[in-house]
């Protein structure tokens, strides 16, 4: 008997369907060795030697696998093909004491019968370079987290954490918020004209040039400038000066990589990166899609042939590209896998019959349609551009009409068709309406999950497997919060970023972090030693940390904000201090007096009375309806999240995740129903 070990029970179940006779498939349930949680677990003086342990909860499993392995003819390690999977396989050889002569390593990009059988015929040895890259990242992150976090505990507040990737991500969000606060809007104007042919047909054109020079966005700065133009053209004649007609073709997008899947799922489905990866993991383990952690847009010849067959059969020859369309991986990070994310079988259409979970079904449909669309013809449009002059002023009208939908038949995208009436050169048009419009420049937008992932990828921060956990942890740590789908830094996040930026600039330096990722890539390629890499970082880092412990004081970092309130236990002044979850009041006589109090802020009213109070049949309630105020969840998985509720709670339990003044809730809101029985604490609805 041969023992096959994978990471997850779902993956084991799927593989068991393809290899039965002579094989037994077991799951390791992820990592079975790791650095200890209770201590650093790295012998810095011994060239950063890691002290791996088997967690208590995994010991029984490891003992069982070891016994099965000893009875087996061969042990086949079939963990994922990326660095993490390679490291899991390596740890299995150590924890189970597997002899090299009876151990094989196989990899595959999809869990299908053909892929598994091919992999079993082509075993290899464990790739030590990939293992070293994973070890290097793990140890580097442990050193930063376990060395820098205590500094934050001592100098700022207990319970805080710092991380090599998470701290840079917080910095991006903090700096974007600072940009928004500093932004000063500028006024500018545009002018549109509704023009009419003699036949009565109308078209809309925008002012684009004055005296043949293109108007810059902020050139028309005032209503006075627009009024001057209006006075000159109000009764003028408009003449068609130029007509340009052409066919425009639009190419389909490449199949998904990890980051583009996360971005598109956020935009189209409202999924968080964490949810997207969880659903994708399930689809992969069920054998429905290829491996979901990848930078590559490559597609196998077999998948291209299968796509062409399905398209010709189901949609017709005209909807299948004559030759397979290939894409070039643009990301400079590409190294995790060899193929894009795609369905393992294009003929497996997304239906509730093959996927019963609706979240999984929607994500599979996204992956399936993106892949097939990538192998379809271009969409074709008739585009018309007409320039219309009135003296020194040039207006432009644009027309766009779909000729052939091509890939848009499967990959739905919004586009507006606008058919211009038939125009001829020198044709005279009359003015039906002139519409000036005032605009103001807008600040850069706050990051969404999609735009944040895109930015991280562009800067080279992190890797496909790190985006989701990074975004999750900065919210859990209360460094950022999400409002209406946008990230805002919390007071604590802003403070921690300030402390790190001023005292440990290399930790939150974007270029430094990206360079470290490139160095880890070199380790994975076997071109660099992971211990040398860590040593080059750690030596100056540890010296600076030791220096900052001596130089920096807590008062210097966060100050002591006087409140005018005296301690009710010792009479000394109360001051504002920080905890992981924000400000609180503490006695200045600490540690002799440890009296603390919550710092209650006045509830923020939004200028709207409670609709539930107003709709109440109770006359007493109608005489005194409550006001809607902004609140925060005080416990549970969504602690710190903003919601809106009635200030008469618990007499009125109205609550909403969406701001009633702008009732467009996030697509990925918590599922809890807020309008349930009030919690006994008397602060917020039960389910919050």
PEQUIBEL-V356574 format. One record per residue. N is the residue number from 0. RES is the residue in one letter. SS is DSSP state (H for helix, E for strand, L for the rest). PSI is psi in radians with two decimals (none if undefined). BURIAL is # if it has 9 or more other C-alpha atoms within 8 Angstrom, else .. Layout:
<<N	RES	SS	PSI	BURIAL> <N	RES	SS	PSI	BURIAL>>
//
This chain:
<<0	X	L	2.45	.> <1	X	E	2.34	#> <2	X	E	2.18	#> <3	X	E	2.19	#> <4	X	E	2.21	#> <5	X	E	3.14	#> <6	X	L	-0.64	#> <7	X	L	2.63	#> <8	X	H	-0.56	#> <9	X	H	-0.76	#> <10	X	H	-0.70	#> <11	X	H	-0.73	#> <12	X	H	-0.74	#> <13	X	H	-0.80	#> <14	X	H	-0.60	#> <15	X	H	-0.44	#> <16	X	L	-0.38	.> <17	X	L	-0.50	#> <18	X	L	1.92	#> <19	X	L	-1.03	.> <20	X	L	2.10	.> <21	X	L	0.05	.> <22	X	E	2.56	#> <23	X	E	2.19	#> <24	X	E	2.16	#> <25	X	E	2.82	#> <26	X	E	2.47	#> <27	X	L	-0.10	#> <28	X	L	0.82	#> <29	X	L	-2.59	.> <30	X	L	2.37	#> <31	X	L	0.01	#> <32	X	L	2.52	#> <33	X	E	3.04	#> <34	X	E	2.57	#> <35	X	L	2.60	#> <36	X	L	-0.48	.> <37	X	L	-0.22	.> <38	X	L	3.06	.> <39	X	L	-0.78	#> <40	X	L	0.34	#> <41	X	E	2.16	#> <42	X	E	1.58	#> <43	X	H	-0.73	.> <44	X	H	-0.34	.> <45	X	H	0.81	.> <46	X	L	0.70	.> <47	X	L	0.68	#> <48	X	E	2.13	.> <49	X	E	2.55	#> <50	X	L	1.46	#> <51	X	E	2.51	#> <52	X	E	2.76	.> <53	X	L	2.04	#> <54	X	L	2.59	#> <55	X	H	-0.74	.> <56	X	H	-0.28	.> <57	X	H	-0.13	#> <58	X	H	-0.73	#> <59	X	H	-0.75	.> <60	X	H	-0.78	.> <61	X	H	-0.75	#> <62	X	H	-0.69	#> <63	X	H	-0.76	.> <64	X	H	-0.64	#> <65	X	H	-0.75	#> <66	X	H	-0.76	.> <67	X	H	-0.69	#> <68	X	H	-0.69	#> <69	X	H	-0.53	.> <70	X	H	-0.19	.> <71	X	L	2.61	#> <72	X	L	-0.78	.> <73	X	E	2.72	#> <74	X	E	2.15	#> <75	X	E	2.06	#> <76	X	E	1.94	#> <77	X	L	0.70	#> <78	X	L	2.98	#> <79	X	L	2.79	#> <80	X	L	0.04	#> <81	X	L	-3.03	#> <82	X	H	-0.72	#> <83	X	H	-0.77	#> <84	X	H	-0.67	#> <85	X	H	-0.69	#> <86	X	H	-0.68	#> <87	X	H	-0.76	#> <88	X	H	-0.75	#> <89	X	H	-0.76	#> <90	X	H	-0.60	#> <91	X	H	-0.69	#> <92	X	H	-0.59	#> <93	X	H	-0.84	.> <94	X	H	-0.60	#> <95	X	L	0.00	#> <96	X	L	0.90	.> <97	X	L	2.20	#> <98	X	L	2.37	.> <99	X	H	-0.62	.> <100	X	H	-0.31	.> <101	X	H	0.29	#> <102	X	E	2.33	#> <103	X	E	2.63	#> <104	X	E	2.20	#> <105	X	L	2.65	#> <106	X	L	2.68	#> <107	X	L	2.67	#> <108	X	L	-0.24	#> <109	X	L	2.60	#> <110	X	L	1.41	#> <111	X	L	2.82	#> <112	X	H	-0.80	#> <113	X	H	-0.76	.> <114	X	H	-0.71	#> <115	X	H	-0.79	#> <116	X	H	-0.69	#> <117	X	H	-0.74	.> <118	X	H	-0.71	#> <119	X	H	-0.49	.> <120	X	H	-0.23	.> <121	X	L	1.08	.> <122	X	L	2.80	#> <123	X	E	3.13	.> <124	X	L	2.84	.> <125	X	L	2.35	.> <126	X	L	1.77	.> <127	X	H	-0.54	.> <128	X	H	-0.73	#> <129	X	H	-0.69	#> <130	X	H	-0.76	#> <131	X	H	-0.62	#> <132	X	H	-0.72	#> <133	X	H	-0.76	#> <134	X	H	-0.77	#> <135	X	H	-0.81	#> <136	X	H	-0.80	#> <137	X	H	-0.80	.> <138	X	H	-0.69	#> <139	X	H	-0.81	#> <140	X	H	-0.62	#> <141	X	H	-0.75	#> <142	X	H	-0.78	#> <143	X	H	-0.86	#> <144	X	H	-0.81	#> <145	X	H	-0.34	#> <146	X	H	-0.65	.> <147	X	H	-0.59	#> <148	X	H	-0.79	#> <149	X	H	-0.54	#> <150	X	H	-0.77	#> <151	X	H	-0.65	#> <152	X	H	-0.78	#> <153	X	H	-0.66	#> <154	X	H	-0.34	#> <155	X	L	-1.26	#> <156	X	L	2.64	#> <157	X	L	2.70	#> <158	X	L	0.00	.> <159	X	L	2.87	#> <160	X	L	2.72	#> <161	X	L	2.65	#> <162	X	L	2.63	#> <163	X	L	-0.73	#> <164	X	L	-0.71	#> <165	X	H	-0.64	#> <166	X	H	-0.62	#> <167	X	H	-0.67	#> <168	X	H	-0.75	#> <169	X	H	-0.69	#> <170	X	H	-0.76	#> <171	X	H	-0.75	.> <172	X	H	-0.71	#> <173	X	H	-0.79	#> <174	X	H	-0.58	.> <175	X	H	-0.68	#> <176	X	H	-0.65	#> <177	X	H	-0.68	.> <178	X	H	-0.76	#> <179	X	H	-0.73	#> <180	X	H	-0.61	.> <181	X	H	-0.23	.> <182	X	L	2.38	.> <183	X	L	2.01	.> <184	X	L	2.53	.> <185	X	L	2.42	.> <186	X	E	2.45	#> <187	X	E	2.82	#> <188	X	E	2.66	#> <189	X	E	2.85	#> <190	X	E	2.22	#> <191	X	E	2.57	#> <192	X	E	2.32	#> <193	X	E	2.02	#> <194	X	E	2.74	#> <195	X	E	2.40	#> <196	X	L	2.95	#> <197	X	L	-0.49	.> <198	X	L	-0.15	.> <199	X	L	-0.19	.> <200	X	L	2.42	.> <201	X	E	2.75	#> <202	X	E	2.79	#> <203	X	E	2.36	#> <204	X	E	2.62	#> <205	X	E	2.51	#> <206	X	E	2.16	#> <207	X	E	-0.37	#> <208	X	E	2.62	#> <209	X	E	2.14	#> <210	X	L	0.68	.> <211	X	L	-0.03	.> <212	X	E	2.26	.> <213	X	E	2.35	.> <214	X	L	2.19	.> <215	X	L	2.77	.> <216	X	L	-0.75	.> <217	X	L	0.32	#> <218	X	L	-0.75	.> <219	X	L	1.63	#> <220	X	L	-0.20	#> <221	X	L	2.88	#> <222	X	H	-0.50	.> <223	X	H	-0.72	.> <224	X	H	-0.68	#> <225	X	H	-0.71	#> <226	X	H	-0.63	.> <227	X	H	-0.74	.> <228	X	H	-0.76	.> <229	X	H	-0.70	#> <230	X	H	-0.49	.> <231	X	H	-0.46	.> <232	X	H	-0.05	#> <233	X	L	-0.75	.> <234	X	L	0.34	.> <235	X	L	2.90	.> <236	X	L	2.44	#> <237	X	E	2.32	#> <238	X	E	2.31	#> <239	X	E	2.06	#> <240	X	E	-0.46	#> <241	X	E	2.39	.> <242	X	E	2.21	#> <243	X	E	2.02	.> <244	X	E	2.34	.> <245	X	E	2.87	.> <246	X	E	2.31	.> <247	X	E	2.35	.> <248	X	E	2.42	.> <249	X	E	2.21	.> <250	X	L	2.60	.> <251	X	L	2.76	#> <252	X	L	2.75	.> <253	X	L	2.87	#> <254	X	L	2.97	#> <255	X	E	2.51	#> <256	X	L	3.11	#> <257	X	H	-0.84	#> <258	X	H	-0.71	#> <259	X	H	-0.52	#> <260	X	H	-0.78	#> <261	X	H	-0.72	#> <262	X	H	-0.80	#> <263	X	H	-0.67	#> <264	X	H	-0.58	#> <265	X	H	-0.75	#> <266	X	H	-0.79	#> <267	X	H	-0.59	.> <268	X	H	-0.23	#> <269	X	L	0.33	#> <270	X	L	2.47	#> <271	X	L	2.83	#> <272	X	H	-0.65	#> <273	X	H	-0.78	#> <274	X	H	-0.73	.> <275	X	H	-0.80	#> <276	X	H	-0.57	#> <277	X	H	-0.80	.> <278	X	H	-0.71	#> <279	X	H	-0.68	#> <280	X	H	-0.76	#> <281	X	H	-0.75	#> <282	X	H	-0.68	#> <283	X	H	-0.80	#> <284	X	H	-0.40	#> <285	X	L	-0.05	#> <286	X	L	0.28	#> <287	X	L	-0.51	#> <288	X	E	2.86	#> <289	X	L	3.07	#> <290	X	L	2.37	#> <291	X	L	0.06	#> <292	X	L	1.74	#> <293	X	L	2.59	#> <294	X	L	-0.11	#> <295	X	L	2.60	#> <296	X	L	0.26	#> <297	X	L	2.66	#> <298	X	L	2.45	#> <299	X	L	2.71	.> <300	X	H	-0.63	.> <301	X	H	-0.72	.> <302	X	H	-0.64	#> <303	X	H	-0.72	#> <304	X	H	-0.71	#> <305	X	H	-0.66	#> <306	X	H	-0.75	#> <307	X	H	-0.75	#> <308	X	H	-0.80	.> <309	X	H	-0.77	#> <310	X	H	-0.78	#> <311	X	H	-0.68	#> <312	X	H	-0.76	.> <313	X	H	-0.59	.> <314	X	L	-0.34	#> <315	X	L	2.72	#> <316	X	H	-0.59	.> <317	X	H	-0.28	.> <318	X	H	0.18	#> <319	X	L	2.27	#> <320	X	L	2.45	#> <321	X	L	-0.70	.> <322	X	L	2.58	.> <323	X	L	2.39	.> <324	X	L	2.18	.> <325	X	L	2.75	.> <326	X	L	2.66	.> <327	X	L	2.30	.> <328	X	L	2.04	#> <329	X	L	-0.46	.> <330	X	L	2.31	.> <331	X	L	-0.03	.> <332	X	L	-0.14	.> <333	X	L	2.03	#> <334	X	L	-0.22	#> <335	X	L	-0.67	#> <336	X	L	-3.11	#> <337	X	L	-0.04	#> <338	X	L	2.73	#> <339	X	L	2.98	#> <340	X	E	2.17	#> <341	X	L	2.88	#> <342	X	E	2.51	#> <343	X	L	-0.49	#> <344	X	L	1.82	#> <345	X	L	-0.43	#> <346	X	L	-0.17	.> <347	X	L	1.48	.> <348	X	L	2.63	.> <349	X	L	2.00	#> <350	X	L	2.78	.> <351	X	L	-0.26	#> <352	X	L	-0.66	.> <353	X	L	-0.27	.> <354	X	L	1.90	#> <355	X	L	-0.37	.> <356	X	L	2.16	.> <357	X	H	-0.63	.> <358	X	H	-0.73	.> <359	X	H	-0.71	#> <360	X	H	-0.77	#> <361	X	H	-0.68	#> <362	X	H	-0.70	#> <363	X	H	-0.70	#> <364	X	H	-0.66	#> <365	X	H	-0.82	#> <366	X	H	-0.77	#> <367	X	H	-0.85	#> <368	X	H	-0.61	#> <369	X	H	-0.73	#> <370	X	H	-0.87	#> <371	X	H	-0.69	#> <372	X	H	-0.58	#> <373	X	L	-0.31	#> <374	X	L	0.35	#> <375	X	L	2.83	#> <376	X	L	2.87	#> <377	X	L	2.67	#> <378	X	E	2.45	#> <379	X	E	2.40	#> <380	X	E	2.61	#> <381	X	E	2.10	#> <382	X	E	2.31	#> <383	X	E	2.34	#> <384	X	E	2.12	#> <385	X	E	2.20	#> <386	X	E	2.33	#> <387	X	E	2.21	#> <388	X	E	2.55	#> <389	X	E	1.66	#> <390	X	L	-2.18	.> <391	X	L	-0.02	.> <392	X	E	2.36	#> <393	X	E	2.20	#> <394	X	E	2.69	#> <395	X	E	2.35	#> <396	X	E	2.37	#> <397	X	E	2.35	#> <398	X	E	2.58	#> <399	X	E	2.05	#> <400	X	E	2.31	#> <401	X	E	2.24	#> <402	X	E	-0.81	.> <403	X	E	2.20	.> <404	X	L	-0.48	#> <405	X	H	-2.22	#> <406	X	H	-0.33	#> <407	X	H	-0.22	#> <408	X	H	-0.57	.> <409	X	L	-0.78	#> <410	X	L	1.65	#> <411	X	L	2.25	.> <412	X	L	2.56	.> <413	X	L	2.30	.> <414	X	L	2.59	.> <415	X	L	2.24	.> <416	X	L	2.38	.> <417	X	E	1.83	.> <418	X	L	2.07	.> <419	X	L	2.60	#> <420	X	L	2.80	.> <421	X	L	2.17	.> <422	X	L	2.66	.> <423	X	L	2.66	.> <424	X	L	2.45	.> <425	X	L	0.10	.> <426	X	L	2.42	.> <427	X	E	2.40	#> <428	X	E	2.67	#> <429	X	E	2.67	#> <430	X	E	2.18	#> <431	X	E	-0.69	.> <432	X	E	2.46	.> <433	X	E	2.17	#> <434	X	E	1.73	.> <435	X	E	2.63	#> <436	X	E	2.34	.> <437	X	E	2.40	#> <438	X	E	2.83	.> <439	X	E	2.42	.> <440	X	L	2.60	.> <441	X	L	2.62	.> <442	X	L	2.87	#> <443	X	L	2.48	.> <444	X	L	2.65	.> <445	X	L	2.70	#> <446	X	L	2.39	#> <447	X	L	3.04	#> <448	X	H	-0.73	#> <449	X	H	-0.86	#> <450	X	H	-0.52	#> <451	X	H	-0.76	#> <452	X	H	-0.74	#> <453	X	H	-0.72	#> <454	X	H	-0.75	.> <455	X	H	-0.74	#> <456	X	H	-0.75	#> <457	X	H	-0.66	.> <458	X	H	-0.26	#> <459	X	L	0.51	#> <460	X	L	2.13	#> <461	X	L	-2.98	#> <462	X	L	2.95	#> <463	X	L	-0.68	#> <464	X	L	-0.21	#> <465	X	L	-0.29	.> <466	X	H	-0.90	#> <467	X	H	-0.90	#> <468	X	H	-0.56	#> <469	X	H	-0.83	#> <470	X	H	-0.60	#> <471	X	H	-0.77	#> <472	X	H	-0.58	#> <473	X	H	-0.39	#> <474	X	H	-0.74	#> <475	X	H	-0.65	.> <476	X	L	-0.03	#> <477	X	L	0.55	#> <478	X	L	-0.53	#> <479	X	E	2.79	#> <480	X	E	2.77	#> <481	X	E	2.20	#> <482	X	E	2.16	.> <483	X	L	0.67	.> <484	X	L	0.06	.> <485	X	E	2.56	#> <486	X	E	2.32	#> <487	X	E	2.47	#> <488	X	E	2.50	#> <489	X	L	3.01	#> <490	X	H	-0.70	.> <491	X	H	-0.70	#> <492	X	H	-0.72	#> <493	X	H	-0.72	#> <494	X	H	-0.82	#> <495	X	H	-0.70	#> <496	X	H	-0.72	#> <497	X	H	-0.77	.> <498	X	H	-0.81	#> <499	X	H	-0.71	#> <500	X	H	-0.70	#> <501	X	H	-0.51	.> <502	X	H	-0.46	.> <503	X	L	1.09	#> <504	X	L	-0.53	#> <505	X	L	-0.50	.> <506	X	L	-0.63	#> <507	X	L	0.25	#> <508	X	L	2.19	#> <509	X	H	-0.80	#> <510	X	H	-0.69	.> <511	X	H	-0.77	#> <512	X	H	-0.74	#> <513	X	H	-0.69	#> <514	X	H	-0.64	.> <515	X	H	-0.66	.> <516	X	H	-0.71	#> <517	X	H	-0.65	#> <518	X	H	-0.66	#> <519	X	H	-0.58	#> <520	X	H	-0.69	#> <521	X	H	-0.64	#> <522	X	H	-0.76	#> <523	X	H	-0.52	#> <524	X	L	-0.09	#> <525	X	L	0.26	.> <526	X	L	-0.13	.> <527	X	L	2.60	#> <528	X	L	2.23	.> <529	X	H	-0.55	#> <530	X	H	-0.68	#> <531	X	H	-0.69	.> <532	X	H	-0.83	#> <533	X	H	-0.68	#> <534	X	H	-0.70	#> <535	X	H	-0.53	.> <536	X	H	-0.80	.> <537	X	H	-0.66	.> <538	X	H	-0.96	.> <539	X	H	-0.56	.> <540	X	H	-0.82	.> <541	X	H	-0.63	.> <542	X	H	-0.74	.> <543	X	H	-0.68	#> <544	X	H	-0.78	#> <545	X	H	-0.69	.> <546	X	H	-0.76	.> <547	X	H	-0.56	#> <548	X	H	-0.64	#> <549	X	H	-0.67	.> <550	X	H	-0.68	.> <551	X	L	2.31	#> <552	X	L	2.72	#> <553	X	H	-0.71	#> <554	X	H	-0.67	.> <555	X	H	-0.64	.> <556	X	H	-0.81	#> <557	X	H	-0.14	#> <558	X	L	3.14	.> <559	X	L	1.77	.> <560	X	E	2.00	.> <561	X	E	2.61	.> <562	X	E	-0.29	.> <563	X	E	0.14	.> <564	X	E	2.35	.> <565	X	E	2.62	#> <566	X	L	2.28	#> <567	X	L	0.03	.> <568	X	L	-0.68	.> <569	X	L	-0.17	.> <570	X	L	-0.13	.> <571	X	L	2.79	#> <572	X	E	2.50	#> <573	X	E	2.48	#> <574	X	E	2.82	#> <575	X	E	2.25	#> <576	X	E	2.97	#> <577	X	E	2.50	#> <578	X	E	3.10	#> <579	X	L	-0.53	#> <580	X	L	0.24	.> <581	X	E	-2.83	.> <582	X	E	2.68	#> <583	X	E	2.92	#> <584	X	E	2.39	#> <585	X	E	2.63	#> <586	X	E	2.38	#> <587	X	L	-0.15	#> <588	X	L	0.16	#> <589	X	L	2.41	#> <590	X	L	-0.06	.> <591	X	L	-0.70	.> <592	X	L	2.17	#> <593	X	L	0.44	#> <594	X	L	2.28	#> <595	X	E	2.73	.> <596	X	E	2.69	.> <597	X	E	2.59	.> <598	X	L	1.61	.> <599	X	L	2.15	.> <600	X	L	2.67	.> <601	X	L	2.28	.> <602	X	L	2.41	.> <603	X	E	1.89	.> <604	X	E	2.57	#> <605	X	E	0.11	#> <606	X	E	0.58	.> <607	X	E	2.36	.> <608	X	E	2.70	#> <609	X	L	2.13	#> <610	X	H	-0.51	.> <611	X	H	-0.68	.> <612	X	H	-0.78	#> <613	X	H	-0.53	#> <614	X	L	-0.02	.> <615	X	L	2.44	#> <616	X	L	-0.14	.> <617	X	L	2.00	.> <618	X	H	-0.61	.> <619	X	H	-0.62	.> <620	X	H	-0.67	#> <621	X	H	-0.51	#> <622	X	H	-0.36	.> <623	X	L	1.15	.> <624	X	L	2.57	#> <625	X	L	2.98	#> <626	X	E	2.55	#> <627	X	E	2.24	#> <628	X	E	2.77	#> <629	X	E	2.26	#> <630	X	E	3.03	#> <631	X	E	2.49	#> <632	X	L	2.32	#> <633	X	L	-0.10	.> <634	X	L	3.04	.> <635	X	L	-3.01	.> <636	X	L	-0.48	.> <637	X	L	0.52	#> <638	X	L	2.34	#> <639	X	L	-0.21	#> <640	X	L	2.48	#> <641	X	E	2.43	#> <642	X	E	3.04	#> <643	X	E	2.33	#> <644	X	E	3.05	#> <645	X	E	2.42	#> <646	X	L	0.00	.> <647	X	L	0.17	#> <648	X	L	2.39	#> <649	X	L	0.06	#> <650	X	L	-0.56	.> <651	X	L	2.21	#> <652	X	L	0.42	#> <653	X	L	2.34	#> <654	X	E	2.61	#> <655	X	E	2.44	#> <656	X	L	-0.49	#> <657	X	L	2.49	#> <658	X	L	2.08	#> <659	X	H	-0.41	.> <660	X	H	-0.34	.> <661	X	H	1.21	.> <662	X	L	1.14	.> <663	X	L	1.51	.> <664	X	L	2.71	#> <665	X	L	2.54	#> <666	X	L	-0.44	.> <667	X	L	0.67	.> <668	X	L	2.73	.> <669	X	L	2.58	.> <670	X	L	-0.20	.> <671	X	L	2.49	.> <672	X	L	2.05	.> <673	X	L	-0.44	#> <674	X	L	1.16	#> <675	X	L	-3.02	#> <676	X	L	2.44	.> <677	X	E	2.62	#> <678	X	L	2.64	#> <679	X	L	-0.32	.> <680	X	L	-0.36	.> <681	X	L	0.37	.> <682	X	L	-0.82	.> <683	X	L	2.95	#> <684	X	E	2.64	#> <685	X	L	-0.83	#> <686	X	L	-0.20	.> <687	X	L	none	#>>
//
